[in-house]
Amino acid sequence: MKRLILIAAFVLTAGTLAAQNYIIVNSEKVFKSIDAYNKAISDLDELAKQYQTQVDTKFAEVETLYNNYQIQKTSLSAASRQVRENAILQKEKEAQEYQESLFGQEGTLMKKRVEMITPIQKRVFATIETYAKQVGADLVLDSANNPTLLYNNPSVERTQQVIEALKKK
């Protein structure tokens, strides 16, 4: 009896899945076909390099303070050592906070990334949605960097059509 129920459930599920129309789009390829996206990524990379240089400078200052302290440590009184150690720790904390302010989840670079990339993403996703509706797709799968997508039939791959639709807008 259980076997009959399982077979019936499988047949119903298979019938439902076969009735759905789906397409596959490689969003990474779509994004890389957009000049504005490539420029934004390049600009963000350059900005990240500038920020990293600033952060490296701050940490180099901490390292210099620490190295000078190590050289002079034996000639300092206990109170002076404590003051210098606290100054070094404070400077290191400031450098870490500065790094977080630039590279953290709420940092300057992330805000700039959202500002530059979000409009492009919205345009791409809107185009994908419009295209999916035009071809009557019930489901759109993204094949970019998807480790669970083991196979896709080229007849359902629509990345190039989405790229062409984006160029028309």
C-alpha positions as CSV (number, residue, x, y, z in Angstrom):
1,M,0.0,0.0,0.0
2,K,2.8,2.4,0.9
3,R,4.5,1.6,-2.4
4,L,1.3,2.5,-4.3
5,I,1.0,5.8,-2.5
6,L,4.7,6.7,-3.2
7,I,4.3,5.8,-6.9
8,A,1.2,7.9,-7.1
9,A,2.9,10.9,-5.4
10,F,5.9,10.6,-7.7
11,V,3.7,10.5,-10.8
12,L,1.8,13.6,-9.6
13,T,5.0,15.5,-8.8
14,A,6.6,14.5,-12.1
15,G,3.6,15.6,-14.0
16,T,3.5,19.0,-12.2
17,L,7.2,19.6,-12.8
18,A,7.0,18.7,-16.4
19,A,4.2,21.2,-16.9
20,Q,6.3,24.1,-15.6
21,N,8.2,26.2,-18.1
22,Y,11.6,27.4,-16.9
23,I,14.7,29.1,-18.3
24,I,18.3,29.3,-17.1
25,V,20.3,32.5,-17.1
26,N,23.9,33.0,-16.2
27,S,23.7,36.3,-14.3
28,E,27.4,36.7,-14.0
29,K,27.7,36.6,-17.8
30,V,24.9,39.1,-18.1
31,F,26.5,41.5,-15.7
32,K,29.9,41.2,-17.4
33,S,28.2,42.2,-20.7
34,I,27.3,45.6,-19.3
35,D,29.9,48.3,-19.6
36,A,28.5,50.3,-16.7
37,Y,28.9,47.3,-14.4
38,N,32.5,46.6,-15.5
39,K,33.4,50.3,-15.0
40,A,31.7,50.3,-11.5
41,I,33.7,47.1,-10.5
42,S,36.9,48.7,-11.8
43,D,36.2,51.9,-9.9
44,L,35.4,50.0,-6.7
45,D,38.6,48.0,-7.0
46,E,40.6,51.2,-7.4
47,L,38.9,52.7,-4.4
48,A,39.6,49.6,-2.4
49,K,43.3,49.8,-3.2
50,Q,43.3,53.5,-2.1
51,Y,41.5,52.6,1.1
52,Q,43.9,49.7,1.7
53,T,46.9,52.0,1.3
54,Q,45.4,54.3,4.0
55,V,44.8,51.4,6.3
56,D,48.3,50.0,5.8
57,T,49.7,53.4,6.7
58,K,47.8,53.5,9.9
59,F,49.0,50.0,10.8
60,A,52.6,50.9,9.8
61,E,52.4,53.8,12.4
62,V,51.4,51.3,15.0
63,E,54.2,49.0,14.1
64,T,56.7,51.9,14.2
65,L,55.4,52.8,17.7
66,Y,55.7,49.2,18.8
67,N,59.3,48.8,17.4
68,N,60.4,52.0,19.0
69,Y,58.9,50.9,22.3
70,Q,60.7,47.5,22.1
71,I,64.0,49.3,21.6
72,Q,63.5,51.7,24.5
73,K,61.6,49.3,26.8
74,T,64.5,48.4,29.1
75,S,65.3,52.1,29.8
76,L,61.7,53.1,30.6
77,S,60.2,53.1,34.1
78,A,57.2,50.9,34.7
79,A,54.8,53.9,34.5
80,S,56.3,55.0,31.2
81,R,56.1,51.5,29.8
82,Q,52.4,51.3,30.8
83,V,51.7,54.7,29.2
84,R,53.5,53.7,25.9
85,E,51.7,50.3,25.8
86,N,48.4,52.0,26.3
87,A,49.2,54.5,23.5
88,I,50.2,51.6,21.2
89,L,47.0,49.7,22.0
90,Q,44.9,52.8,21.5
91,K,46.6,53.5,18.1
92,E,46.0,49.9,17.1
93,K,42.3,50.1,18.1
94,E,41.9,53.3,16.1
95,A,43.5,51.6,13.0
96,Q,41.2,48.7,13.4
97,E,38.2,50.9,13.7
98,Y,39.3,52.9,10.7
99,Q,39.7,49.7,8.7
100,E,36.2,48.6,9.8
101,S,34.7,52.0,8.8
102,L,36.1,51.5,5.3
103,F,35.8,47.8,4.7
104,G,33.1,46.6,7.2
105,Q,29.5,45.6,6.4
106,E,28.4,49.2,7.0
107,G,31.7,50.7,5.7
108,T,32.3,53.3,3.1
109,L,33.3,50.8,0.4
110,M,30.1,48.7,1.0
111,K,27.9,51.9,0.8
112,K,29.7,52.9,-2.4
113,R,29.2,49.4,-3.8
114,V,25.5,49.5,-3.1
115,E,25.2,53.0,-4.6
116,M,27.0,52.0,-7.8
117,I,25.8,48.4,-8.3
118,T,22.2,48.4,-7.1
119,P,20.8,50.4,-10.0
120,I,22.5,48.0,-12.5
121,Q,21.2,45.0,-10.6
122,K,17.7,46.3,-10.6
123,R,17.8,46.9,-14.3
124,V,19.2,43.4,-15.0
125,F,16.6,41.7,-12.7
126,A,13.8,43.7,-14.2
127,T,14.9,42.7,-17.7
128,I,15.1,39.1,-16.7
129,E,11.6,39.3,-15.2
130,T,10.2,41.0,-18.3
131,Y,11.9,38.4,-20.6
132,A,10.6,35.5,-18.5
133,K,7.1,36.8,-18.7
134,Q,7.4,37.3,-22.5
135,V,8.5,33.7,-23.0
136,G,6.0,32.4,-20.5
137,A,8.6,31.1,-18.0
138,D,7.3,30.1,-14.6
139,L,10.8,29.8,-13.1
140,V,14.2,31.4,-13.8
141,L,17.3,29.6,-12.5
142,D,20.7,31.3,-12.3
143,S,23.6,29.1,-13.4
144,A,26.3,31.5,-12.2
145,N,28.5,29.9,-9.6
146,N,25.8,27.4,-8.7
147,P,27.4,24.2,-7.4
148,T,24.1,22.4,-7.3
149,L,23.3,22.9,-11.0
150,L,24.7,19.7,-12.5
151,Y,23.3,19.8,-16.0
152,N,21.2,22.1,-18.0
153,N,19.8,21.6,-21.5
154,P,21.1,24.3,-23.9
155,S,17.6,24.8,-25.1
156,V,16.6,26.4,-21.8
157,E,19.7,28.6,-21.5
158,R,18.6,32.2,-22.3
159,T,21.6,34.3,-21.1
160,Q,22.3,35.7,-24.6
161,Q,18.6,36.6,-25.1
162,V,18.6,38.5,-21.8
163,I,21.8,40.3,-22.7
164,E,20.2,41.4,-26.0
165,A,17.1,42.5,-24.2
166,L,19.2,44.6,-21.9
167,K,20.9,46.3,-24.8
168,K,17.5,47.3,-26.2
169,K,16.7,49.2,-23.0
